[in-house]
Amino acid sequence: MGEQIRALIKEQNYFSADDDLKRIQLVQELLAARFPFENLDVLLKVETPITPRFIEEKMLQHGRGGLCYELNALQHLILRELGYNVFLSSATVSSGNGWAEDRTHVLNLLYREEKLYAIDSGFGSNLPLHPIELDGPFVTSPAGSFRLCTLKTEKGTIAFQSKNEQGWETRYAFYPEKVEWKDLNRIKKEIHNSARSLFNRELLMARLLPESTLSVNEDRLQIKGGKNGNQKLHFSTYDEMLESIKVNFPESIYQAAVQYVHTKREGMENA
């Protein structure tokens, strides 16, 4: 794995940065550019256990993206390879309807100079692109402004928040506790099979662009921000959706989407 990582981070001028937090930021920018958020393995019922080997094969070798337990697992492997003592943790996502499935979001945490930082490359297109210091300054990316604060909730003592027109909104909460790789498989099973999961119903894909965010579901393509402002393109057919994916995502993800549409059409014909 070492040579693959070295080749990737060399493109980001990683070794020219002399500050650890800046170097981690460069890794986050690399992950955002190369590995989109996508749930095709859930829809295609790929039940392979989450292991370092699986992550390397799926993402580094085959160029796929994934969900938080894959994207942040890859981030974990890269940062550990680079010498950072990060550890995996789990959080509970907050939504307009309350809390989602308990502890099904994965992120990385780092203690540095007695300060705690959250490092998250797996929260859809809502990516800070910076390590966020607990109770430190907020950070800004094309996705908006984000902060990490001490806040006691029923789901944890730390909250990851984003800023909107009404103020700061809690997006997820967690306790700063380490989880093992086996816990990623618990999360994967819940995401795949739970009736409360948001990711086992329809296609959801997202990526962060240099000045905007882009997302695709089975109804539309949406771009937020950038020079042209917010844009939305509605799909009339699956072919239109696939064409949009082909233009905006890597070839390997497009091919997985083609497979998904094929299985969905077969299901409709056999219904």
C-alpha positions in Angstrom: 0.0 0.0 0.0 2.9 2.4 0.7 3.8 3.0 -3.0 0.2 3.7 -4.0 -0.2 6.2 -1.2 3.1 7.9 -1.9 2.2 8.3 -5.6 -1.2 9.8 -4.7 0.1 12.3 -2.1 3.0 13.3 -4.3 0.5 14.8 -6.6 -0.8 17.0 -3.8 2.7 18.4 -3.0 2.2 16.7 0.4 5.9 16.7 1.2 6.3 20.4 0.6 4.1 21.2 3.6 6.0 21.5 6.9 3.0 21.6 9.2 1.2 18.4 10.2 -2.3 19.9 10.0 -1.6 21.3 6.6 -0.4 17.9 5.4 -3.5 16.3 6.7 -5.6 18.9 4.9 -3.8 18.0 1.7 -4.8 14.3 2.2 -8.4 15.4 2.8 -8.4 17.4 -0.4 -6.9 14.4 -2.3 -9.6 12.1 -1.0 -12.4 14.6 -1.9 -11.1 14.9 -5.4 -10.5 11.2 -6.1 -13.0 9.2 -4.1 -16.7 10.4 -4.3 -19.4 9.5 -1.8 -21.6 6.8 -3.3 -23.8 4.0 -2.1 -23.7 1.6 -5.1 -22.3 -1.3 -3.1 -25.3 -1.0 -0.8 -27.8 -1.1 -3.7 -25.8 -3.9 -5.4 -25.8 -5.9 -2.1 -22.0 -6.2 -1.9 -21.7 -7.8 1.5 -17.8 -8.2 1.6 -16.5 -7.4 5.1 -14.7 -4.1 5.6 -11.0 -4.9 5.9 -7.9 -3.0 4.9 -7.5 -5.3 2.0 -11.1 -4.7 0.8 -10.6 -0.9 1.1 -7.4 -1.0 -0.9 -8.8 -3.2 -3.6 -12.1 -1.3 -4.0 -10.8 2.2 -3.8 -7.1 2.3 -4.6 -7.0 -0.4 -7.2 -10.5 -0.1 -8.8 -11.1 3.6 -8.3 -14.4 3.4 -6.5 -15.8 5.7 -3.9 -18.0 4.6 -0.9 -19.8 5.6 2.2 -18.3 7.0 5.4 -17.1 3.6 6.7 -15.1 3.1 3.5 -14.0 6.7 2.8 -12.8 7.3 6.3 -11.3 3.8 6.5 -9.2 4.7 3.5 -8.3 8.0 5.1 -7.4 6.1 8.3 -5.0 3.8 6.4 -3.4 6.7 4.6 -2.8 8.8 7.7 -1.5 5.8 9.7 0.8 5.0 6.8 2.1 8.6 7.0 2.8 8.3 10.7 -0.3 9.9 12.3 -1.7 8.2 15.4 -5.3 8.6 14.3 -8.1 6.4 15.5 -11.5 5.5 14.2 -14.6 6.6 16.0 -18.3 6.5 15.4 -21.0 9.1 15.6 -24.8 9.5 15.3 -26.1 11.7 12.6 -28.8 14.3 13.3 -31.5 15.1 10.8 -34.6 17.1 10.6 -36.5 14.1 11.9 -34.3 13.5 14.9 -31.3 11.1 15.2 -30.5 8.6 12.6 -29.4 5.0 13.3 -27.2 5.0 16.4 -23.4 5.3 15.8 -23.5 4.6 12.1 -21.2 7.4 11.0 -17.5 6.8 11.0 -14.8 9.5 11.3 -11.1 9.8 12.4 -9.9 11.5 15.5 -6.4 12.7 16.4 -4.9 14.0 19.6 -2.1 16.5 18.8 -0.5 18.7 21.5 -3.3 17.9 23.9 -5.9 19.0 21.5 -8.5 16.8 19.8 -9.2 17.1 16.1 -11.9 15.5 13.9 -10.8 14.5 10.4 -13.8 13.5 8.2 -13.7 12.7 4.5 -17.0 10.7 4.5 -19.9 13.1 5.1 -21.4 13.3 1.7 -20.5 16.6 0.0 -20.4 18.3 3.4 -16.7 18.1 3.7 -14.7 20.6 5.8 -11.4 19.7 4.1 -9.5 20.6 7.3 -8.8 18.9 10.6 -11.3 20.6 13.0 -10.0 21.4 16.5 -12.4 20.8 19.4 -13.7 24.2 20.6 -11.3 25.8 18.2 -12.0 28.1 15.2 -14.4 27.2 12.6 -13.1 26.1 9.1 -14.5 26.8 5.7 -14.6 24.9 2.4 -16.7 25.0 -0.7 -19.3 23.1 1.2 -19.7 25.9 3.9 -18.4 26.6 7.4 -17.9 23.9 10.1 -16.9 23.6 13.7 -16.4 21.0 16.5 -17.7 21.9 19.9 -18.2 20.5 23.3 -22.0 19.9 23.6 -23.7 17.4 25.7 -26.4 15.5 23.8 -28.1 12.1 24.2 -25.7 10.8 21.5 -22.4 12.2 22.7 -20.4 15.0 24.3 -19.0 16.5 21.1 -21.0 17.9 18.2 -19.9 18.5 14.6 -21.9 21.5 13.3 -22.4 23.4 10.1 -23.5 27.0 9.7 -26.7 27.9 7.9 -28.9 31.0 7.8 -30.4 30.3 11.2 -27.0 29.7 12.9 -25.0 26.6 13.8 -26.7 23.3 13.2 -25.6 20.0 14.8 -24.9 17.4 12.0 -23.7 14.6 14.2 -22.7 13.9 17.8 -20.2 11.4 19.3 -18.1 10.4 22.3 -14.4 10.5 21.6 -14.0 6.8 21.8 -12.0 4.4 19.6 -13.8 1.7 17.6 -12.2 -1.3 15.9 -12.4 -2.4 12.3 -15.0 -5.0 13.3 -17.3 -2.2 14.2 -17.2 -0.9 10.6 -18.9 -4.2 9.7 -21.6 -3.6 12.2 -22.2 -0.3 10.7 -22.1 -1.7 7.1 -24.8 -4.3 8.0 -27.0 -1.7 9.5 -26.7 0.6 6.6 -27.4 -2.3 4.2 -30.3 -3.8 6.1 -32.0 -1.3 8.4 -35.4 0.0 7.5 -34.2 3.4 8.9 -31.2 3.5 6.7 -31.2 6.4 4.2 -28.7 4.6 1.9 -30.4 1.3 0.9 -33.4 2.9 -0.9 -32.1 4.7 -4.0 -28.9 6.0 -5.6 -27.1 8.7 -3.7 -23.8 10.2 -4.9 -21.9 13.4 -4.1 -18.6 15.0 -4.6 -16.9 18.3 -3.7 -15.8 20.4 -6.6 -13.2 23.2 -6.3 -15.9 25.9 -5.8 -19.1 24.0 -5.4 -20.8 20.7 -4.4 -22.4 18.2 -6.7 -24.9 15.5 -5.9 -26.9 13.0 -7.9 -29.9 10.9 -7.0 -32.4 9.1 -9.1 -34.4 12.2 -9.8 -31.9 15.0 -10.4 -28.4 16.4 -10.6 -27.8 19.3 -8.3 -24.9 21.8 -8.1 -24.7 24.2 -5.2 -22.4 27.3 -5.3 -19.7 28.1 -7.8 -19.6 30.8 -10.5 -22.9 29.8 -12.0 -24.9 29.6 -8.7 -27.2 26.8 -7.8 -28.3 24.5 -10.6 -30.7 21.6 -10.8 -31.3 19.2 -13.7 -34.2 16.7 -13.4 -33.9 13.3 -15.1 -36.8 11.8 -17.2 -35.1 8.4 -17.7 -32.4 6.2 -16.1 -30.4 6.8 -19.3 -30.3 10.5 -18.5 -29.2 9.8 -15.0 -26.4 7.5 -16.2 -25.2 10.1 -18.7 -24.9 12.6 -15.9 -22.9 10.1 -13.8 -20.7 9.3 -16.7 -19.8 13.0 -17.1 -19.3 13.8 -13.5 -17.9 10.7 -11.8 -15.0 8.2 -12.5 -15.5 5.4 -15.1 -15.5 2.7 -12.4 -18.4 4.4 -10.6 -20.3 4.8 -13.9 -19.9 1.1 -14.6 -21.3 0.2 -11.2 -24.2 2.6 -11.8 -24.9 0.8 -15.1 -25.0 -2.5 -13.3 -27.4 -1.1 -10.7 -29.8 0.3 -13.4 -29.6 -3.1 -15.2 -30.6 -5.0 -12.0 -33.4 -2.5 -11.3 -34.8 -2.8 -14.8 -34.8 -6.6 -14.5 -36.6 -6.3 -11.2 -39.3 -4.1 -12.8 -39.7 -6.5 -15.7 -40.1 -9.5 -13.3 -42.5 -7.7 -10.9 
